Amino acid sequence: MKTFNIYISGVGGQGIIKTSIVMGEAAMKMGKPVVMSEVHGMAQRGGIVSTELKIGRARSPIIQDGDADLLLAFEPLEALRAIHKISKDSYIIINTASIMPFNINESKYAYPDISIILNELKSKSKELHAMDAVKIAEKTGHILSLNMVMLGGAAAVPGFPLNKKTLIESMKDNLPKKSLTINLKAFEKGFMSIS
């Protein structure tokens, strides 16, 4: 089995690590080897958060530059920061709703226009899917379901190694029961936005 490499980027509070846990446990339920690493230095203050997952046989969880099969970007500028991980064979799912980083907010530099970010990412990848996951999450019942919107989008990518049924089982095992209905709806909306 070829290893499927997933790089997830965004900022603290978007549910990136929980998304990775749901994926990792779904892989284990399906009997697939999985390794994961995470970086969440200033996560509680809106700082950079990233996780790397390799589903399949791997010796290290770190994805080499150009080896990501999927970039799942919860924030547009963080997608650009991760551009070195992708290649012309990579798929990208990007949330177009931006979160102003504190270092840009307090500088003379403006946040780049979303069209510039999307054009740059599109030119470097096989396929780019952009969606306003914040609006989709809000419509499903709560903004905190943003991560399940993104997970649903990932599940619709060609060659994604985890099936919907097992991802949903893993969601049920890892998400609070009181928010499960909203999260399942968000997952399905994300899936439908890409497929």
C-alpha positions in Angstrom: 0.0 0.0 0.0 1.3 3.4 -1.0 1.6 5.8 1.9 -0.9 8.7 1.7 0.6 11.9 3.2 -1.7 14.6 4.7 -0.4 18.0 5.8 -2.9 20.0 7.9 -2.3 23.7 8.6 -4.1 26.5 10.3 -4.2 28.4 13.6 -5.1 27.6 17.2 -8.7 27.0 18.0 -9.8 25.6 14.6 -9.8 22.0 15.6 -6.8 20.8 13.6 -5.5 18.3 16.1 -8.9 16.9 16.8 -9.3 16.4 13.0 -6.0 14.5 12.9 -7.0 12.3 15.8 -10.3 11.4 14.0 -8.4 10.5 10.8 -5.7 8.6 12.7 -8.3 6.5 14.7 -10.3 5.9 11.5 -7.1 4.5 9.8 -6.5 2.2 12.8 -10.1 1.0 12.6 -9.5 0.1 9.0 -6.3 -1.8 9.9 -4.1 0.8 8.1 -0.7 1.8 9.7 -0.7 5.5 10.6 1.8 7.9 12.1 1.2 11.5 13.1 3.1 14.5 14.4 1.9 17.9 15.5 3.2 21.4 16.1 1.1 23.7 18.3 3.4 26.2 19.9 1.0 29.2 20.4 -2.2 27.4 19.6 -4.2 29.0 22.4 -3.3 32.4 21.1 -4.2 31.9 17.5 -0.7 30.8 16.6 0.3 28.4 13.9 -0.9 24.8 14.2 0.1 22.0 11.9 -0.2 18.2 11.9 1.3 15.6 9.5 -0.2 12.2 9.0 1.1 9.3 7.0 -1.4 6.6 6.3 0.4 3.4 5.2 3.9 2.1 6.0 6.2 4.9 7.2 9.3 5.3 9.3 8.7 8.9 10.2 5.6 11.1 10.6 7.4 14.0 9.0 6.4 14.7 5.4 9.3 15.7 3.2 9.0 18.8 1.0 6.9 18.1 -2.1 5.6 14.8 -0.7 2.1 15.7 0.6 -0.7 14.0 -1.3 -3.2 16.4 0.4 -2.9 19.8 2.0 -5.8 20.5 4.2 -5.6 24.3 4.9 -7.9 25.7 7.6 -6.6 29.2 7.0 -5.4 30.7 3.6 -2.1 32.3 4.7 -1.2 29.1 6.6 -1.7 27.3 3.2 1.0 29.5 1.7 3.2 28.8 4.6 2.9 25.1 3.9 3.3 25.4 0.1 6.8 23.7 0.3 5.0 20.4 1.3 3.0 20.1 -2.0 3.8 19.2 -5.6 2.0 19.2 -8.9 0.5 15.8 -7.8 -1.0 17.2 -4.6 -4.7 18.0 -3.8 -5.5 21.1 -1.7 -8.7 21.7 0.3 -8.7 25.3 1.6 -10.9 27.3 3.8 -11.2 30.8 2.3 -12.1 32.5 5.5 -9.1 34.3 6.9 -7.9 34.9 10.4 -5.7 38.0 10.7 -2.3 36.9 12.2 -1.2 39.2 15.0 2.2 39.8 13.3 0.4 41.2 10.2 -2.2 43.0 12.2 0.5 45.0 13.9 2.7 45.6 10.8 2.7 47.8 7.7 2.0 44.7 5.5 -1.6 43.9 4.4 -3.1 40.4 4.4 -2.8 39.1 0.8 -6.0 39.1 -1.3 -7.5 35.6 -1.3 -7.4 35.4 -5.2 -3.6 35.8 -5.1 -3.3 33.0 -2.5 -5.6 30.7 -4.5 -3.8 31.4 -7.8 -0.4 30.6 -6.2 -1.7 27.4 -4.7 -3.5 26.3 -7.9 -0.3 26.8 -10.0 1.6 24.5 -7.7 -0.9 21.6 -7.3 -3.0 19.0 -9.1 -6.3 20.2 -7.9 -7.5 23.0 -5.6 -10.9 23.1 -3.9 -11.7 26.3 -2.1 -14.7 26.7 0.2 -15.8 29.1 3.0 -15.9 26.5 5.7 -16.8 29.0 8.3 -20.1 29.9 6.6 -20.8 26.2 6.0 -20.2 25.5 9.7 -22.4 28.4 10.8 -25.2 27.1 8.5 -25.0 23.6 10.0 -25.4 25.0 13.5 -22.1 26.1 15.0 -18.8 27.6 13.8 -16.9 25.1 15.9 -17.9 22.4 13.3 -15.5 24.0 10.9 -13.0 21.2 11.3 -15.6 18.6 10.4 -16.5 20.6 7.2 -12.8 20.3 6.3 -12.7 16.6 7.1 -15.7 16.0 4.9 -13.9 17.9 2.1 -10.8 15.7 2.6 -12.9 12.5 2.4 -14.1 13.5 -1.1 -10.6 13.8 -2.5 -9.8 11.1 -5.1 -7.6 8.4 -3.6 -8.3 9.4 0.0 -7.5 6.2 1.9 -10.3 6.4 4.6 -13.9 5.7 3.9 -16.8 7.8 5.1 -18.3 5.1 7.2 -15.2 4.6 9.3 -14.6 8.4 9.6 -18.1 8.8 11.0 -17.5 6.0 13.5 -14.3 7.7 14.6 -16.2 11.0 14.9 -18.7 9.3 17.1 -15.9 8.0 19.3 -14.0 11.3 19.6 -16.5 14.2 19.5 -18.9 15.3 22.3 -22.3 13.6 22.0 -24.2 16.9 22.4 -22.5 18.3 19.2 -22.5 15.1 17.1 -25.6 15.9 15.0 -24.1 19.3 14.0 -20.7 17.8 13.3 -22.2 15.0 11.2 -24.1 17.5 9.2 -21.0 19.7 8.8 -19.0 16.6 7.6 -21.6 15.8 5.0 -21.8 19.5 3.8 -18.0 19.5 3.4 -18.0 16.3 1.5 -20.7 17.6 -0.9 -18.8 20.8 -1.4 -15.9 18.9 -3.0 -17.5 15.8 -4.6 
